[in-house]
Structure formats: structure tokens, C-alpha cells
Amino acid sequence: MDLVFRAIFLFGGVMVLLRVVGRREVATMEPIDFILLVVLGDAIQQGLTQDDYSVTGALIVIFTIGVLQVSLAFASFRSSRIRTVMEGEPLVLIENGNVLDRNLRRARIAREELAEEARLSQVRSLTDVAWAVLETSGKISIIPKQS
């Protein structure tokens, strides 16, 4: 039963860490982010199983994390409040050509990065953007102004 409690506790800790790190950083993984995930996975494994190297212990941990994931996905599907806590809400970055600097700071996105996303969406200038939204997936949706 100790393994189940450890799995629940560490799963919650990783969820909090990923929310703190931010959507944009998780969506655009760089090599250093991959290294962090590998090291994090190794550190979690040591905390989960301690000295238990049995297949049974590993299966208990894997199934506990699987049940947590499925349960949270179902709860998020059923409750918008839980979905907001787990996934966050979309964040408007540009509204009718006006860059919302407060939201850029909140999302830790530079204007240059936003301009790059606009260019990738075939928009020449940020003033030509009707809406730019940082989605819960970490991607930026660009909706150009109508000509």
C-alpha cells in the first residue's frame, strides 16, 4: 500500500511542476527539456519504489499512475472546474491588433516569439492579427484580421 501512496503523491507533484513550468515550455521541448524529463523520471522512480525492485512493485506503481491518469481525464471531461485546474484556460495575447503585454508577461512569451508565430501563420505584422490565443496545449492560435 506504501507504493500506491507514493505513486499518488509523486504524480501530484509532477502535475504541479508541469503547471508551474508553463504551457509554452512543455509544448516546445528542447534537448535540455528532454534531459530534465529523463532525470526527473529517474528521480521519481527512486522515490516511488525505494528498495523494492520487484516486478509486482513496478506493476503496482504503473497501474496506480494509470488509474490516476484515467480518473483525472474523466473528471476533467465531466467538470469544467476540474478541467480548468488541470489544464488551465486559454490566454488571449493579442486582441484586435493590440498586444496584451500583461498576458505576455504572465505566459513568459517575448514579443519577438509572438511575432515569429504570426509570421509562421502568414501574418506580416502583429497589428494585422485579430486574435492571438495561447491555447491550453501551449500552441499559439493566430486569427488574422479580415481584409
C-alpha positions as CSV (number, residue, x, y, z in Angstrom):
1,M,0.0,0.0,0.0
2,D,3.0,2.2,0.6
3,L,3.8,2.1,-3.2
4,V,0.3,3.3,-4.0
5,F,0.6,6.3,-1.7
6,R,4.0,7.2,-3.1
7,A,2.7,7.0,-6.7
8,I,-0.2,9.3,-5.9
9,F,2.0,11.8,-4.1
10,L,4.6,11.9,-6.8
11,F,2.1,12.0,-9.6
12,G,0.5,15.1,-7.9
13,G,4.0,16.6,-7.5
14,V,4.8,16.2,-11.2
15,M,1.4,17.7,-12.2
16,V,2.1,20.7,-10.1
17,L,5.6,21.0,-11.5
18,L,4.3,20.9,-15.1
19,R,1.7,23.6,-14.3
20,V,4.4,25.8,-12.8
21,V,6.8,25.3,-15.7
22,G,4.2,26.6,-18.1
23,R,2.3,25.5,-21.1
24,R,4.6,27.1,-23.7
25,E,7.7,25.4,-22.3
26,V,6.1,22.0,-22.3
27,A,4.8,22.4,-25.8
28,T,8.2,23.3,-27.3
29,M,10.5,20.7,-25.8
30,E,14.2,21.4,-26.4
31,P,17.0,18.9,-25.8
32,I,17.6,20.3,-22.3
33,D,13.9,19.7,-21.5
34,F,14.2,16.1,-22.6
35,I,17.2,15.7,-20.4
36,L,15.2,17.2,-17.5
37,L,12.4,14.7,-18.1
38,V,14.8,11.7,-18.1
39,V,16.5,12.9,-14.9
40,L,13.1,13.6,-13.4
41,G,11.8,10.1,-14.3
42,D,14.9,8.5,-12.7
43,A,14.5,10.6,-9.5
44,I,10.8,9.7,-9.3
45,Q,11.5,6.0,-9.8
46,Q,13.8,6.1,-6.8
47,G,11.2,7.9,-4.7
48,L,8.4,5.6,-5.8
49,T,9.9,2.2,-5.3
50,Q,12.8,2.9,-2.8
51,D,14.4,-0.5,-2.3
52,D,11.6,-2.5,-4.0
53,Y,12.9,-3.9,-7.2
54,S,10.2,-6.5,-7.8
55,V,8.0,-6.7,-10.9
56,T,5.0,-6.6,-8.6
57,G,6.1,-3.3,-7.1
58,A,6.6,-1.8,-10.5
59,L,3.2,-3.1,-11.7
60,I,1.5,-1.6,-8.7
61,V,3.1,1.8,-9.4
62,I,2.3,1.7,-13.1
63,F,-1.3,0.7,-12.6
64,T,-1.7,3.4,-9.8
65,I,-0.5,6.1,-12.2
66,G,-2.6,4.7,-15.0
67,V,-5.7,4.8,-12.8
68,L,-4.9,8.3,-11.7
69,Q,-4.5,9.5,-15.3
70,V,-7.7,7.9,-16.5
71,S,-9.6,9.2,-13.4
72,L,-8.4,12.7,-13.8
73,A,-9.2,12.7,-17.6
74,F,-12.7,11.5,-16.8
75,A,-13.1,14.1,-14.0
76,S,-11.8,16.8,-16.4
77,F,-14.3,15.7,-19.0
78,R,-17.2,15.9,-16.6
79,S,-16.3,19.1,-14.7
80,S,-15.2,22.4,-16.2
81,R,-13.8,23.5,-12.9
82,I,-11.5,20.4,-12.6
83,R,-10.6,20.9,-16.3
84,T,-9.5,24.5,-15.6
85,V,-7.4,23.4,-12.6
86,M,-5.8,20.6,-14.6
87,E,-5.3,22.2,-18.0
88,G,-5.7,25.9,-17.4
89,E,-7.6,28.3,-19.6
90,P,-6.7,29.8,-23.0
91,L,-4.9,33.1,-22.6
92,V,-5.5,36.0,-25.1
93,L,-2.2,37.5,-26.2
94,I,-3.5,39.9,-29.0
95,E,-6.9,41.4,-29.2
96,N,-7.8,43.3,-32.4
97,G,-4.2,44.1,-33.2
98,N,-3.4,45.2,-29.6
99,V,-0.7,43.2,-27.8
100,L,-1.7,42.4,-24.2
101,D,1.7,42.9,-22.5
102,R,0.4,41.8,-19.1
103,N,-0.7,38.4,-20.6
104,L,2.6,38.1,-22.4
105,R,4.5,38.5,-19.1
106,R,2.1,36.0,-17.4
107,A,2.9,33.4,-20.1
108,R,6.6,34.4,-20.3
109,I,6.4,35.0,-24.1
110,A,8.6,37.6,-25.7
111,R,7.1,39.9,-28.4
112,E,9.6,38.5,-30.8
113,E,8.4,35.0,-30.2
114,L,4.8,36.1,-30.8
115,A,5.8,37.9,-34.0
116,E,7.5,34.7,-35.2
117,E,4.3,32.7,-34.6
118,A,2.4,35.4,-36.5
119,R,4.9,35.1,-39.4
120,L,4.5,31.3,-39.4
121,S,0.8,31.9,-39.8
122,Q,1.4,34.1,-42.8
123,V,0.7,37.4,-40.9
124,R,3.1,40.2,-41.6
125,S,2.6,42.3,-38.5
126,L,1.1,41.9,-35.1
127,T,-1.3,44.8,-35.9
128,D,-2.8,42.5,-38.6
129,V,-3.8,40.0,-36.0
130,A,-7.4,40.0,-34.8
131,W,-6.8,37.4,-32.1
132,A,-3.8,35.5,-30.8
133,V,-4.5,33.0,-28.1
134,L,-2.2,30.8,-26.1
135,E,-4.1,27.5,-26.0
136,T,-4.0,25.1,-23.1
137,S,-1.8,22.8,-25.3
138,G,0.9,25.5,-25.4
139,K,0.3,26.3,-29.0
140,I,-0.5,29.9,-30.1
141,S,-3.5,30.3,-32.4
142,I,-3.4,33.2,-34.7
143,I,-6.5,34.6,-36.3
144,P,-5.7,37.4,-38.9
145,K,-7.9,40.4,-39.3
146,Q,-10.3,40.3,-42.2
147,S,-9.2,42.4,-45.2
